[in-house]
Amino acid sequence: MEPFDLAVVGGGAAGFMTAITAAENGVKRIIILEGTSKLMEKVRISGGGRCNVTNATWIPKELVENYPRGGIQLLESFNRFAAGDVYDWFEKKGLKLKIEEDLRVFPVSNSSSDVIDCLRKSALSKNVEILTKFFVKEISKTPDNIFNISSLKKKVTSKNIILSTGGNPSGYKLAQNLGHNIVKPLPSLFTFSTKEPNLDECSGVSIKGIDIEIKLNTKTFQNRGDLLITHWGFSGPAVLKLSSIAARELYNQKYKFNLIIKWSALSYEELKEKVNYLRLNKGKVNLINSRPLPKLTKRLWIFLLNKIGLDKEKKWADLLVDEREKMINILKRDKYIISGKGPFGEEFVTSGGVKINEVNFKSMESLICPGLFFSGEVLDVDGITGGFNFQHCWTSGWIAGMAVSKLNH
Ligand SMILES: Cc1cc2nc3c(=O)[nH]c(=O)nc-3n(C[C@H](O)[C@H](O)[C@H](O)COP(=O)(O)OP(=O)(O)OC[C@H]3O[C@@H](n4cnc5c(N)ncnc54)[C@H](O)[C@@H]3O)c2cc1C
């Protein structure tokens, strides 16, 4: 059988984008090889079943700031195909999108199945062949530069190949066998677990715009964002982003570290004024019934009072000097001992993968093995939560597909 022009290993977001782009730009014989029986399974579960397709951060320079790893290399890529291009790409294919208040982009239908349908139909309409249950075990190259791609039972040959295997370890092994180095894959975008007594009583409390901080030996990691208290600890965009920024260092710490939460961005003096105001003007009111920071919910306020050993029924006028000190201190820097990663949050990606200095980002072609391309999470690129990881899949997939279409077939 004549070799394919392009074999795509992995039927996820990146693989589909590569195949569609190549097909729409003239590449004739394309096959997607998917190891499981399901296509785009991660797209299906993404964004809580809604699929956060991208983020309405239109300017490439601003977009790259959302990638703790790979950002610099991505600037040139985003100058060619960024979030606005993705938005148009899907809308032209009939998938209506919407931008939410926090700039995340979702299908208007709020259904990830519509994203999957859009991609699958686009591929099929261009005669892209799709083979499921074809788990690639081995790839070798013949002296006349044809790739032999084998699963346990079958074999396919192709002139070009793209690895779009996501965070699957098999993809790293295949890349290594073709000469590539792998940056150790580690989790990113995880939540934090703590055994802090009674915190679970605040489970479900969500607070906007909170500064959180992790200090590790010589390095300090900080982030501001929305914080969610869960029954196991902390989650929400602020935590997910911090886990991404500090992914490698937290791994080295075995995910045991101290988290500082700054419930207030006010200075010590400003907080002291607020506390004094309540003492002088609401002296007869119980602590529980008047909070110095309205954004702290009642449940959280009770928890914090307990944590510093203050009786919630105590009157503001009866607060002693050292009790006021404790209150101000916990609002400024509240410490939690984090005992590990929590269960997966909304998103979860792999940091690490194929070394990016071994890939030509103008084409996504390997600098080591000509004819081999990469797209998506298999690369050592990862973004924070908010649609940035899919954006990288679309961009790298589009660039690879365009590059393959420029080759002679
Ligand atoms: C719960 C969850 C929610 C998420 N939500 C979002 C979100 O809303 N927005 C966002 O931007 N990001 C989100 N992400 C991250 C995003 O899903 C990934 O970054 C993205 O799916 C990566 O796409 P990919 O095509 O590179 O890899 P994948 O989606 O992992 O696809 C790789 C495919 O390759 C196949 N494969 C692997 N090895 C082989 C092999 N040897 N042979 C054949 N096939 C193989 C796999 O079966 C898989 O189908 C989420 C992740 C998770 C886990």
The ligand as an ORCA input file, in Angstrom:
! r2SCAN-3c Opt
* xyz 0 1
  C     -10.195     17.422     33.263
  C      -9.472     18.299     32.290
  C     -10.072     19.477     31.863
  C      -9.389     20.332     30.989
  N     -10.008     21.483     30.589
  C      -9.365     22.313     29.735
  C      -9.998     23.464     29.229
  O     -11.189     23.704     29.470
  N      -9.272     24.309     28.429
  C      -7.966     24.041     28.091
  O      -7.351     24.835     27.380
  N      -7.359     22.928     28.511
  C      -8.031     22.045     29.296
  N      -7.413     20.904     29.721
  C      -6.095     20.577     29.163
  C      -6.310     20.033     27.735
  O      -7.312     19.049     27.777
  C      -5.032     19.440     27.158
  O      -4.028     20.410     27.192
  C      -5.272     18.989     25.727
  O      -6.325     18.058     25.668
  C      -4.051     18.354     25.109
  O      -4.386     17.951     23.811
  P      -3.469     16.999     22.973
  O      -4.173     16.773     21.687
  O      -2.089     17.495     22.952
  O      -3.428     15.645     23.831
  P      -4.628     14.683     24.262
  O      -5.905     15.401     24.332
  O      -4.158     13.992     25.476
  O      -4.721     13.680     23.063
  C      -3.712     12.724     22.820
  C      -4.357     11.546     22.173
  O      -3.328     10.647     21.782
  C      -3.713      9.328     22.075
  N      -2.487      8.562     22.196
  C      -1.526      8.671     23.152
  N      -0.533      7.820     22.914
  C      -0.852      7.159     21.772
  C      -0.204      6.154     21.013
  N       0.967      5.650     21.385
  N      -0.818      5.695     19.900
  C      -2.021      6.204     19.503
  N      -2.683      7.145     20.194
  C      -2.099      7.629     21.312
  C      -4.505      9.464     23.358
  O      -5.350      8.354     23.537
  C      -5.254     10.763     23.106
  O      -6.486     10.537     22.474
  C      -8.086     20.012     30.552
  C      -7.497     18.827     30.973
  C      -8.181     17.967     31.821
  C      -7.538     16.677     32.229
*
